[in-house]
């Protein structure tokens, strides 16, 4: 049983779960993910990148956004409940060694999976600069943890409600043009954000790694839904990644493929939302 020991709502539809998983907590490495089963024995498999782990307590932390039917089901779980199943750690770990200066770009909930990478890079002796980006102040997550794992933190919001107003690529370009440009850049967030981070660093020849976890579906390579083209070759994100060279990813192909199932996802979300509303009404009626 993977019992939930702590649940925290980070924003309107983003939730943090800490749950019991001693073997995963002991074995996981920065950049790896796990699969959570939602909706019973025949429910959907949801890949979630590990955001933190406490080996002593035997717990693992993940952050998820309730955007589809299955993640909406997960969001309704409470402390004391348990996930139907958890599999992990999965995926290739991030490359961790002393590079020199590393700049981490985290967008939205992408800040959560970049957190253990920041911890590991800092422990390896790197100078870590983290750029955290969100649409508004309310959507900035893991700020305290990222400050603890970084030498410096820059925060950007689209509307200027916190930190500096603008996109993550603006301070990234300034750092690339500065007297101490990064030796490596790692970007995790929405695909469009990662695409433009890679485009920003490419003229400077700075190695840029992106995590393509957002395209994963079943997390084991069986469905083929996470196919991406990298350096002209077809790759599977969940078994060969999730980290890839951002300068070699065919971003246009990936973005086009991610739109393929959008209508099905929206339909499933609407059905789940309707089910939740009817269930809540029935509970209220019974209680009255």
Kinemage of the C-alpha trace (Angstrom):
@kinemage 1
@onewidth
@group {chain A} dominant
@subgroup {mainchain}
@vectorlist {calphas} color= white
{ca unk a 1} P 0.000 0.000 0.000
{ca unk a 2} L 1.317 3.405 -0.978
{ca unk a 3} L -0.422 5.460 1.703
{ca unk a 4} L -0.564 9.232 1.264
{ca unk a 5} L 1.019 10.875 4.299
{ca unk a 6} L 0.768 14.486 3.126
{ca unk a 7} L -1.279 16.343 0.529
{ca unk a 8} L -0.903 20.022 -0.295
{ca unk a 9} L -2.772 22.097 -2.853
{ca unk a 10} L -0.245 24.376 -4.542
{ca unk a 11} L -2.698 26.207 -6.815
{ca unk a 12} L -6.207 25.804 -8.225
{ca unk a 13} L -5.480 22.489 -9.946
{ca unk a 14} L -1.944 21.559 -8.839
{ca unk a 15} L -1.394 19.158 -5.954
{ca unk a 16} L 1.615 17.818 -4.088
{ca unk a 17} L 1.494 14.287 -2.668
{ca unk a 18} L 3.988 12.675 -0.299
{ca unk a 19} L 3.375 8.954 -0.012
{ca unk a 20} L 4.964 5.800 1.358
{ca unk a 21} L 7.301 4.075 -1.099
{ca unk a 22} L 10.481 3.042 0.774
{ca unk a 23} L 12.080 1.069 -2.059
{ca unk a 24} L 11.584 3.879 -4.580
{ca unk a 25} L 12.853 6.443 -2.067
{ca unk a 26} L 16.010 4.357 -1.613
{ca unk a 27} L 16.683 3.591 -5.291
{ca unk a 28} L 15.525 6.699 -7.199
{ca unk a 29} L 17.961 9.035 -8.931
{ca unk a 30} L 17.536 12.615 -10.128
{ca unk a 31} L 15.462 12.833 -13.292
{ca unk a 32} L 13.621 9.541 -12.910
{ca unk a 33} L 9.873 9.113 -12.782
{ca unk a 34} L 7.271 6.652 -11.549
{ca unk a 35} L 3.866 5.445 -12.697
{ca unk a 36} L 0.785 5.849 -10.519
{ca unk a 37} L -2.327 3.776 -11.146
{ca unk a 38} L -5.557 5.734 -10.909
{ca unk a 39} L -9.088 4.413 -10.977
{ca unk a 40} L -8.708 0.858 -9.722
{ca unk a 41} L -7.159 -2.272 -11.171
{ca unk a 42} L -8.089 -1.345 -14.733
{ca unk a 43} L -7.481 2.376 -14.359
{ca unk a 44} L -5.111 4.597 -16.286
{ca unk a 45} L -1.345 4.620 -15.709
{ca unk a 46} L -0.063 8.130 -15.035
{ca unk a 47} L 3.684 8.905 -15.298
{ca unk a 48} L 4.824 11.458 -12.707
{ca unk a 49} L 8.388 12.677 -12.289
{ca unk a 50} L 9.789 12.340 -8.785
{ca unk a 51} L 10.017 15.769 -7.151
{ca unk a 52} L 11.626 14.716 -3.876
{ca unk a 53} L 12.286 11.694 -1.688
{ca unk a 54} L 13.100 11.042 1.947
{ca unk a 55} L 15.033 7.794 2.216
{ca unk a 56} L 14.928 7.813 6.032
{ca unk a 57} L 11.155 8.278 6.163
{ca unk a 58} L 10.627 6.007 3.162
{ca unk a 59} L 8.493 8.545 1.311
{ca unk a 60} L 8.403 9.991 -2.198
{ca unk a 61} L 6.940 13.305 -3.340
{ca unk a 62} L 5.256 14.006 -6.669
{ca unk a 63} L 3.428 17.025 -8.057
{ca unk a 64} L 0.522 16.630 -10.461
{ca unk a 65} L -1.914 18.872 -12.277
{ca unk a 66} L -5.556 17.855 -12.532
{ca unk a 67} L -6.042 18.281 -16.270
{ca unk a 68} L -7.665 14.997 -17.311
{ca unk a 69} L -10.131 12.455 -15.990
{ca unk a 70} L -7.550 10.285 -14.201
{ca unk a 71} L -5.588 13.139 -12.650
{ca unk a 72} L -8.884 14.594 -11.437
{ca unk a 73} L -9.509 11.285 -9.642
{ca unk a 74} L -6.064 11.473 -8.046
{ca unk a 75} L -6.702 15.053 -6.955
{ca unk a 76} L -9.700 13.910 -4.898
{ca unk a 77} L -7.566 11.569 -2.769
{ca unk a 78} L -6.832 12.684 0.781
{ca unk a 79} L -4.190 12.063 3.421
{ca unk a 80} L -4.619 8.523 4.672
{ca unk a 81} L -5.863 7.269 1.309
{ca unk a 82} L -3.592 5.141 -0.863
{ca unk a 83} L -2.753 5.009 -4.546
{ca unk a 84} L -4.040 1.916 -6.342
{ca unk a 85} L -0.491 1.120 -7.407
{ca unk a 86} L 2.929 2.699 -7.923
{ca unk a 87} L 5.738 1.487 -10.198
{ca unk a 88} L 9.240 2.912 -10.248
{ca unk a 89} L 11.774 4.309 -10.399
{ca unk a 90} L 11.660 4.391 -14.205
{ca unk a 91} L 13.546 6.171 -16.967
{ca unk a 92} L 17.186 7.054 -17.412
{ca unk a 93} L 18.590 9.271 -14.632
{ca unk a 94} L 19.819 12.752 -15.450
{ca unk a 95} L 23.551 13.079 -16.048
{ca unk a 96} L 25.030 14.416 -12.828
{ca unk a 97} L 28.657 15.494 -12.642
{ca unk a 98} L 30.647 18.663 -12.176
{ca unk a 99} L 30.009 20.810 -15.257
{ca unk a 100} L 30.843 24.195 -13.733
{ca unk a 101} L 27.954 26.628 -13.960
{ca unk a 102} L 24.551 25.099 -14.635
{ca unk a 103} L 21.385 27.070 -15.334
{ca unk a 104} L 18.084 25.329 -14.626
{ca unk a 105} L 14.927 26.651 -16.276
{ca unk a 106} L 11.675 25.481 -14.708
{ca unk a 107} L 8.289 26.467 -16.081
{ca unk a 108} L 5.053 25.997 -14.135
{ca unk a 109} L 4.901 22.557 -12.523
{ca unk a 110} L 8.166 21.755 -14.341
{ca unk a 111} L 9.875 23.312 -11.326
{ca unk a 112} L 8.980 20.218 -9.267
{ca unk a 113} L 10.898 17.636 -11.362
{ca unk a 114} L 13.838 20.008 -11.744
{ca unk a 115} L 14.204 20.209 -7.947
{ca unk a 116} L 16.034 16.862 -7.376
{ca unk a 117} L 18.285 17.652 -10.354
{ca unk a 118} L 19.240 20.950 -8.717
{ca unk a 119} L 19.995 19.124 -5.455
{ca unk a 120} L 22.195 16.558 -7.185
{ca unk a 121} L 24.070 19.099 -9.310
{ca unk a 122} L 24.722 21.284 -6.276
{ca unk a 123} L 26.022 18.264 -4.338
{ca unk a 124} L 28.352 17.485 -7.277
{ca unk a 125} L 30.023 20.870 -6.878
{ca unk a 126} L 28.296 22.922 -9.551
{ca unk a 127} L 27.283 26.551 -9.324
{ca unk a 128} L 23.531 26.360 -9.812
{ca unk a 129} L 21.391 29.210 -11.105
{ca unk a 130} L 17.671 28.493 -11.260
{ca unk a 131} L 15.139 30.448 -13.302
{ca unk a 132} L 11.564 29.774 -12.172
{ca unk a 133} L 8.760 30.891 -14.457
{ca unk a 134} L 4.983 30.990 -14.120
{ca unk a 135} L 2.041 32.934 -15.469
{ca unk a 136} L 1.304 34.627 -12.115
{ca unk a 137} L 2.690 34.772 -8.580
{ca unk a 138} L 0.095 32.249 -7.381
{ca unk a 139} L 1.463 29.621 -9.782
{ca unk a 140} L 5.093 29.791 -8.617
{ca unk a 141} L 5.878 26.538 -6.784
{ca unk a 142} L 8.792 25.072 -4.817
{ca unk a 143} L 10.455 28.477 -4.404
{ca unk a 144} L 11.890 27.777 -0.935
{ca unk a 145} L 13.206 24.358 -1.961
{ca unk a 146} L 14.804 25.708 -5.120
{ca unk a 147} L 16.485 28.503 -3.178
{ca unk a 148} L 17.924 25.902 -0.815
{ca unk a 149} L 19.273 23.884 -3.768
{ca unk a 150} L 20.613 26.829 -5.801
{ca unk a 151} L 23.272 29.488 -5.545
{ca unk a 152} L 20.909 32.035 -7.046
{ca unk a 153} L 17.279 32.105 -8.138
{ca unk a 154} L 15.550 34.313 -10.703
{ca unk a 155} L 11.754 34.386 -10.795
{ca unk a 156} L 9.749 35.467 -13.840
{ca unk a 157} L 6.003 35.885 -14.187
{ca unk a 158} L 4.117 36.629 -17.382
{ca unk a 159} L 2.063 39.369 -15.731
{ca unk a 160} L 4.837 40.817 -13.556
{ca unk a 161} L 2.974 40.001 -10.321
{ca unk a 162} L 6.154 38.505 -8.828
{ca unk a 163} L 9.830 38.742 -9.676
{ca unk a 164} L 10.582 40.222 -13.063
{ca unk a 165} L 7.991 40.479 -15.791
{ca unk a 166} L 8.754 38.397 -18.841
{ca unk a 167} L 9.523 34.939 -20.137
{ca unk a 168} L 12.177 32.519 -18.901
{ca unk a 169} L 14.174 33.000 -22.105
{ca unk a 170} L 14.950 36.634 -21.294
{ca unk a 171} L 17.170 36.086 -18.206
{ca unk a 172} L 18.499 32.921 -19.873
{ca unk a 173} L 19.752 34.932 -22.852
{ca unk a 174} L 21.279 37.534 -20.541
{ca unk a 175} L 23.218 34.809 -18.732
{ca unk a 176} L 24.401 33.319 -22.042
{ca unk a 177} L 25.653 36.744 -23.123
{ca unk a 178} L 27.259 37.508 -19.758
{ca unk a 179} L 30.868 37.205 -18.604
{ca unk a 180} L 30.237 33.780 -17.038
{ca unk a 181} L 27.952 31.916 -19.440
{ca unk a 182} L 26.553 28.566 -18.316
{ca unk a 183} L 28.403 25.382 -19.139
{ca unk a 184} L 25.096 23.542 -19.295
{ca unk a 185} L 21.397 24.405 -19.347
{ca unk a 186} L 18.548 22.130 -18.276
{ca unk a 187} L 14.942 23.063 -19.061
{ca unk a 188} L 11.760 21.387 -17.827
{ca unk a 189} L 8.302 22.770 -18.412
{ca unk a 190} L 5.745 23.205 -21.173
{ca unk a 191} L 7.077 21.968 -24.539
{ca unk a 192} L 6.903 25.444 -26.089
{ca unk a 193} L 9.001 26.825 -23.238
{ca unk a 194} L 11.615 24.095 -23.661
{ca unk a 195} L 11.664 24.644 -27.427
{ca unk a 196} L 12.501 28.323 -27.034
{ca unk a 197} L 15.019 27.716 -24.245
{ca unk a 198} L 16.871 25.418 -26.657
{ca unk a 199} L 16.581 28.016 -29.424
{ca unk a 200} L 18.015 30.642 -27.061
{ca unk a 201} L 21.125 28.656 -26.143
{ca unk a 202} L 21.841 27.169 -29.578
{ca unk a 203} L 23.618 30.250 -31.045
{ca unk a 204} L 25.964 30.177 -28.043
{ca unk a 205} L 26.754 26.481 -28.405
{ca unk a 206} L 25.719 25.757 -24.814
{ca unk a 207} L 24.630 22.118 -24.256
{ca unk a 208} L 20.942 22.137 -23.364
{ca unk a 209} L 19.050 19.199 -21.908
{ca unk a 210} L 15.258 18.996 -21.875
{ca unk a 211} L 12.954 16.549 -20.118
{ca unk a 212} L 10.115 15.394 -22.369
{ca unk a 213} L 8.043 13.786 -19.617
{ca unk a 214} L 4.930 15.732 -20.662
{ca unk a 215} L 4.433 13.501 -23.712
{ca unk a 216} L 4.565 10.195 -21.805
{ca unk a 217} L 1.394 8.116 -21.509
{ca unk a 218} L 1.831 4.609 -20.072
{ca unk a 219} L 5.452 5.072 -19.003
{ca unk a 220} L 6.780 1.691 -20.169
{ca unk a 221} L 7.085 2.010 -23.947
{ca unk a 222} L 4.170 -0.315 -24.735
{ca unk a 223} L 1.759 2.275 -26.152
{ca unk a 224} L 4.188 4.127 -28.415
{ca unk a 225} L 2.496 7.411 -27.572
{ca unk a 226} L 5.730 9.066 -26.451
{ca unk a 227} L 7.528 8.761 -29.789
{ca unk a 228} L 9.691 11.766 -30.575
{ca unk a 229} L 12.205 12.495 -33.295
{ca unk a 230} L 15.653 13.336 -31.944
{ca unk a 231} L 18.541 13.929 -34.335
{ca unk a 232} L 16.468 12.414 -37.141
{ca unk a 233} L 15.783 9.164 -35.258
{ca unk a 234} L 12.617 7.938 -33.568
{ca unk a 235} L 13.044 7.692 -29.808
{ca unk a 236} L 10.753 6.610 -26.960
{ca unk a 237} L 10.750 9.112 -24.113
{ca unk a 238} L 9.753 6.726 -21.320
{ca unk a 239} L 12.451 4.109 -21.974
{ca unk a 240} L 15.233 6.154 -23.625
{ca unk a 241} L 14.648 9.405 -21.759
{ca unk a 242} L 13.089 11.487 -20.426
{ca unk a 243} L 16.207 13.664 -20.935
{ca unk a 244} L 17.306 14.567 -24.456
{ca unk a 245} L 19.491 17.089 -26.257
{ca unk a 246} L 17.174 20.051 -26.732
{ca unk a 247} L 19.027 21.188 -29.855
{ca unk a 248} L 18.257 17.886 -31.595
{ca unk a 249} L 14.574 17.474 -30.743
{ca unk a 250} L 12.107 17.933 -33.613
{ca unk a 251} L 9.884 20.286 -31.654
{ca unk a 252} L 7.354 20.958 -34.406
{ca unk a 253} L 6.723 17.239 -34.833
{ca unk a 254} L 6.360 16.737 -31.086
{ca unk a 255} L 3.987 19.668 -30.632
{ca unk a 256} L 1.839 18.478 -33.524
{ca unk a 257} L 1.598 14.950 -32.100
{ca unk a 258} L 0.639 16.236 -28.656
{ca unk a 259} L -2.495 17.786 -30.158
{ca unk a 260} L -3.677 14.473 -31.632
{ca unk a 261} L -5.679 13.311 -28.607
{ca unk a 262} L -6.756 16.682 -27.234
{ca unk a 263} L -10.432 16.232 -28.144
{ca unk a 264} L -10.523 12.836 -26.398
{ca unk a 265} L -8.824 14.286 -23.314
{ca unk a 266} L -11.305 17.164 -23.104
{ca unk a 267} L -14.245 14.785 -23.487
{ca unk a 268} L -12.940 12.513 -20.705
{ca unk a 269} L -12.343 15.526 -18.448
{ca unk a 270} L -15.906 16.763 -18.988
{ca unk a 271} L -17.343 13.331 -18.163
{ca unk a 272} L -15.272 13.080 -14.989
{ca unk a 273} L -16.219 16.604 -13.900
{ca unk a 274} L -19.906 15.822 -14.471
{ca unk a 275} L -19.560 12.577 -12.503
{ca unk a 276} L -17.892 14.416 -9.601
{ca unk a 277} L -20.648 17.058 -9.539
{ca unk a 278} L -23.415 14.441 -9.525
{ca unk a 279} L -21.629 12.463 -6.803
{ca unk a 280} L -21.238 15.556 -4.629
{ca unk a 281} L -24.917 16.397 -5.090
{ca unk a 282} L -25.928 12.876 -4.076
{ca unk a 283} L -23.737 12.996 -0.967
{ca unk a 284} L -25.182 16.369 0.041
{ca unk a 285} L -28.698 15.125 -0.495
{ca unk a 286} L -28.065 12.013 1.593
{ca unk a 287} L -26.505 14.085 4.346
{ca unk a 288} L -29.479 16.417 4.401
